[in-house]
Amino acid sequence: MSVGHPVLIALDTATDRVHVALVSGDQTRVAELAGGAQASATLLPSLNDLLAQAGLRWADVDAIAFGEGPGAFTGLRTACSTAQGLALGLDKPVIAVDTLMAVAEDARQSDPSAWPDGDVVWVLQDARMDEMYVAAFAWRDESWTCVHLPQLWPLDEPARRWARTDEAIPSATMAPRHLAGSGLKVYPDRFVDIAAPHVWPQAAPRGAALAALAHQAWLRGDTIDAALALPRYVRDKVAQTTAERLAARS
């Protein structure tokens, strides 16, 4: 394929669903699968199916894109190791895609007319353990720019920052125009006092969003050697102790 029309594989296993895509020329093929323990077993067969549908072979692939996170610890390791293994075997480069940016792109694709140039979306993904993965991205010149790096927020942080109160607080930050991500769906009570005009609780790092970001990265030359690919861990602690789980239930 030409530089402007590559064949790209993209995959993300950072959430409870597996999202995969194949970009070939001006066509994008996608699939969504069950995540969790089944992810490793179904990921490669799904990619094989996408290639077969396009009449392509693995040798035709120019690069492997993967969702680097943040997200589920095991899921990030699955995506990164799969991308590395494929890229090393094919002697191809890797493209690291920000999973939260893919959520932003999925929201934008669902309603492109709602995104004037310069608009910012805050992505809030469920991180479990009473926390959310949060980042903000600005849509400028037909691409995304990260304006708030991924962080872990406690569940009360969005309301603390953006909820309307009876008293005018000059230093308070106005609610964003756009909110997206599974945190809105999993913790709806945390957002009832936040007056954001556009919300996308169903947004996810779906295949079409991964494909768009991977293609943009390819055109910019943002590829890395497979050996240098790493997941993006925002959380150091990946599990609660028994005492912490019991305290949370009470």
BELPEWO-V282784 format. One record per run of one state. SS is the DSSP state (helix for helix, strand for strand, loop for the rest). FROM is the first residue (numbers start at 0). LEN is the number of residues. If there is no record, write none. Layout:
{{SS:FROM:LEN} {SS:FROM:LEN}}
This chain:
{{loop:0:6} {strand:6:6} {loop:12:4} {strand:16:8} {loop:24:2} {strand:26:8} {loop:34:1} {helix:35:19} {loop:54:3} {helix:57:3} {loop:60:2} {strand:62:7} {loop:69:3} {helix:72:18} {loop:90:2} {strand:92:6} {helix:98:12} {loop:110:1} {helix:111:3} {loop:114:5} {strand:119:9} {loop:128:2} {strand:130:10} {loop:140:2} {strand:142:12} {loop:154:2} {helix:156:6} {loop:162:15} {strand:177:3} {loop:180:1} {helix:181:5} {loop:186:1} {helix:187:4} {loop:191:6} {strand:197:3} {loop:200:6} {helix:206:14} {loop:220:3} {strand:223:1} {loop:224:1} {helix:225:3} {loop:228:13} {helix:241:8} {loop:249:1}}
